[in-house]
Amino acid sequence: MSAADIMEHLQRKMISGEITSFKDAVELRKRLEENGGEVIDPDEPISIPTELPACAEGKRPVPNAILRSALFGIVAKGARKYEQRVLKAAVNGITVKFTGQQLDQSDLDVWLGCLQFLKKAPAGTQVYFSMYGFLKHLGRNTGKSDREWLRNSLTRLSACLIELGDGLHFYNGHLINDYYRNEVEGEYVLTLNPKILSFFSSELWTGLDLDKRRQLKGKTLSQWLHGFYSTHSSPHPYKVETLKRLCGSEADLKEFRRMLKKALSDLSRATEWICWIDENGLANVKK
């Protein structure tokens, strides 16, 4: 069984609900690879980057495990919930468990901004920033309400706990390791947990096109789809029900199908990908 076949098999197991834990994914993947003659040595050291990977201009590196899950999901306005070790739907053997106040696509924008500030600093290094500079970087206004919005988002990102696994790597920690105000300098401080860098190893991350993402501003489902499909070189068709579960939408299926059709149309205009729902009810994206 090839590596691609193994990942496809794991994906089917995840989608069907037969695999619900990181441990199950690891054990099944090891069995499959042993049966296929490709045994992973559990004692072999894994090369983990010491800083964020270099990315093309206008793109930001994001772990596939995050873009393929409902970690930054579709949350109705004013409907954030506190979740306790909730399993976020994911594909390709990835498991994501989340504890904290729900995160949405605007929180992903903030996290991407954090990665920009941290990109040239070794993980664990303190990076200083101003609220004004951060908001300008995000293309937002710099008034009181926007500053409060940014503080709230940074608090959610630093307070939440994620358990992230892909069958080989595992991370249990925060999206932002530290976030606080330095009263002496009058600036804010960020640090990133070095352990999350294992998910920035080769082929485990995608360079997310920020210009395309900005074109979809305010269209949260389209933004999620853009991130999700950016991790696929040649996407295969997905059931509408599967995409609904993966993005975390709580809309009923009929309403979500309507939302998805509009979101795919918007995605097509922004990216020039060909996006449609076929006669079998499968969502297709052709790059």
C-alpha positions in Angstrom: 0.0 0.0 0.0 1.5 3.3 -1.0 1.7 6.4 1.3 -1.1 8.0 -0.7 -3.3 4.9 -0.3 -2.5 4.9 3.4 -3.6 8.5 3.8 -6.7 8.0 1.8 -7.6 5.0 3.9 -7.1 7.0 7.1 -9.2 9.8 5.7 -12.1 7.5 5.1 -11.8 6.2 8.6 -11.8 9.7 10.0 -14.8 10.9 8.0 -16.8 7.8 8.9 -16.0 8.3 12.5 -14.2 5.0 13.0 -11.1 6.9 14.1 -11.7 9.5 16.8 -8.4 9.8 18.6 -4.8 10.5 17.9 -3.8 7.2 19.4 -6.1 5.2 17.0 -4.7 7.1 14.0 -1.1 6.4 15.0 -1.7 2.7 15.6 -3.7 2.2 12.4 -1.1 4.1 10.3 1.7 2.0 11.7 -0.1 -1.2 11.0 -0.9 -0.1 7.4 2.7 0.9 6.8 4.1 -2.3 8.3 1.7 -4.4 6.0 2.8 -2.3 3.0 6.5 -2.8 3.8 7.1 0.8 4.8 7.7 0.6 8.5 8.2 3.8 10.5 10.9 3.6 13.1 9.3 5.2 16.2 12.8 5.9 17.6 14.0 7.7 14.5 14.4 11.4 15.3 12.2 13.8 13.5 13.7 17.0 12.1 11.8 19.9 13.7 12.4 23.5 12.5 13.7 26.1 14.9 11.8 28.9 13.2 8.9 29.4 10.9 9.7 28.3 7.3 10.4 30.8 4.5 7.4 31.5 2.3 6.8 33.2 -1.0 6.0 36.9 -0.9 2.4 37.5 -0.1 1.9 34.1 1.5 1.9 32.9 5.1 2.9 29.3 6.2 0.0 27.6 8.0 -0.1 23.9 9.2 -2.3 21.7 7.0 -3.8 20.3 10.2 -5.2 23.7 11.0 -6.5 24.6 7.5 -8.2 21.2 7.2 -10.1 21.4 10.4 -12.8 23.4 12.1 -10.3 25.0 14.5 -11.0 28.3 12.9 -14.5 27.4 11.9 -17.7 28.9 10.8 -19.2 30.6 13.9 -22.5 32.6 13.7 -22.1 36.2 14.8 -22.6 36.5 18.6 -22.8 32.7 19.0 -19.3 31.8 20.3 -19.4 28.9 22.7 -16.9 27.6 25.3 -15.8 24.1 24.2 -14.1 21.4 26.3 -11.8 19.0 24.4 -14.1 19.1 21.4 -12.9 17.0 18.5 -12.8 19.2 15.4 -13.5 17.4 12.2 -10.3 16.8 10.1 -9.1 14.7 7.2 -6.0 12.7 6.2 -5.4 11.1 9.7 -5.3 14.5 11.5 -7.0 15.0 14.8 -7.7 18.3 16.4 -9.1 18.7 19.9 -9.9 22.1 21.2 -10.6 23.7 24.6 -11.6 27.3 24.9 -13.9 29.9 23.3 -14.7 29.1 19.7 -12.4 30.6 17.1 -13.5 31.9 13.7 -11.9 33.2 10.5 -11.2 36.6 12.0 -9.2 34.9 14.7 -7.2 33.1 11.9 -6.4 36.6 10.4 -5.0 37.6 13.8 -3.0 34.4 14.2 -1.6 34.9 10.7 -0.6 38.4 11.8 1.2 36.9 14.8 3.1 34.5 12.5 4.2 37.5 10.4 5.7 39.2 13.4 7.3 36.0 14.6 8.6 34.8 11.2 12.2 36.0 11.6 12.5 35.2 15.3 13.4 31.8 16.7 10.5 30.2 18.4 10.2 31.2 22.1 11.8 34.6 21.4 9.8 37.6 22.6 8.5 39.8 19.8 7.2 43.3 20.5 4.4 45.1 18.6 1.9 47.9 19.0 -1.9 47.6 18.7 -1.8 50.4 16.0 0.8 48.6 13.9 -1.0 45.2 14.2 -4.3 46.7 13.2 -2.7 48.5 10.2 -1.1 45.3 9.2 -4.5 43.6 9.2 -6.0 46.4 7.1 -8.4 47.4 9.9 -9.3 50.7 11.5 -7.3 51.7 14.6 -10.0 53.1 16.9 -11.2 51.9 20.3 -13.6 49.2 19.1 -11.0 47.7 16.8 -8.4 47.7 19.5 -10.8 46.0 21.8 -11.6 43.4 19.1 -7.9 42.7 18.7 -7.3 42.3 22.4 -10.2 39.9 22.6 -8.9 37.8 19.7 -5.4 37.7 21.1 -6.8 36.6 24.5 -8.8 33.8 22.9 -5.7 32.6 21.0 -3.5 32.7 24.1 -6.1 31.1 26.4 -7.3 28.2 24.3 -5.7 24.8 24.3 -5.3 22.6 21.3 -4.3 19.0 20.9 -3.0 18.5 17.4 -1.9 15.2 15.9 -1.3 13.8 12.4 -0.2 10.3 13.2 3.5 11.2 13.5 3.6 14.5 15.4 1.6 15.6 18.4 1.2 19.1 20.0 -0.6 20.0 23.1 -0.5 23.7 23.9 -1.6 27.2 23.0 -1.7 28.9 19.6 0.1 31.8 21.2 2.4 30.9 24.1 2.5 34.3 25.7 0.7 37.6 25.1 0.9 40.5 27.5 1.6 44.2 27.7 5.1 45.5 28.6 4.2 48.5 30.8 7.7 49.9 30.7 7.9 50.0 26.9 4.2 50.5 26.3 4.2 47.7 23.8 2.7 44.2 23.6 4.8 41.0 23.7 4.2 37.7 21.8 6.0 34.4 22.0 5.3 31.1 20.1 5.7 27.7 21.6 8.6 26.0 19.9 6.9 22.6 20.0 4.2 23.7 17.4 7.0 24.0 14.8 6.8 20.3 14.2 3.7 21.0 12.1 5.8 23.3 10.0 8.1 20.5 8.9 8.3 19.7 5.1 5.0 18.9 3.4 3.0 19.5 6.6 2.2 23.2 5.9 0.8 25.3 3.1 1.7 28.8 1.9 -1.7 30.6 2.2 -2.2 33.4 -0.4 -3.1 36.5 1.6 -4.2 38.5 -1.4 -6.8 35.9 -2.3 -7.9 35.7 1.3 -8.3 39.4 1.5 -10.6 39.4 -1.6 -12.8 37.1 0.4 -13.0 39.3 3.5 -16.3 39.0 5.3 -17.1 35.8 3.5 -16.2 33.4 6.2 -17.2 30.1 4.5 -15.3 31.1 1.3 -12.3 32.0 3.4 -12.4 28.6 5.1 -12.8 26.8 1.7 -9.9 28.8 0.3 -7.7 27.6 3.2 -8.9 24.0 3.0 -8.5 23.7 -0.8 -5.1 25.4 -0.7 -3.8 22.4 1.1 -4.8 20.2 -1.9 -2.8 20.1 -5.1 -5.5 18.1 -6.9 -8.6 18.2 -4.8 -11.0 15.3 -5.0 -14.8 15.7 -4.7 -16.3 16.1 -1.2 -19.8 15.5 -0.1 -21.6 18.6 1.0 -22.3 16.9 4.4 -18.5 16.3 4.8 -17.6 19.9 4.2 -20.3 21.0 6.6 -18.8 18.8 9.3 -15.2 19.8 8.5 -15.8 23.6 8.7 -17.9 23.3 11.9 -21.1 25.0 10.5 -24.2 24.5 12.6 -26.6 25.4 9.8 -29.0 22.7 8.7 -27.9 20.8 5.6 -30.3 22.5 3.2 -29.2 26.0 4.3 -25.5 24.9 4.3 -25.9 23.6 0.7 -27.2 27.1 -0.3 -24.3 28.8 1.6 -21.8 26.4 0.0 -23.0 27.1 -3.5 -22.6 30.9 -3.0 -19.2 30.4 -1.3 -17.8 28.3 -4.1 -18.9 30.9 -6.6 -17.1 33.6 -4.6 -14.1 31.4 -4.2 -14.0 30.8 -8.0 -14.0 34.6 -8.7 -11.2 35.3 -6.2 -8.9 32.4 -7.2 -9.9 31.5 -10.8 -10.4 28.0 -9.6 -13.3 26.2 -11.2 -15.7 25.3 -8.4 -19.1 23.6 -8.6 -21.5 21.1 -7.0 -22.2 18.3 -9.4 -25.3 16.3 -10.1 -24.3 13.8 -7.4 -24.2 16.5 -4.8 -20.4 16.5 -4.6 -18.4 19.7 -4.3 -15.6 20.0 -6.9 -12.7 22.3 -7.2 -10.4 22.2 -10.2 -7.2 24.3 -10.0 
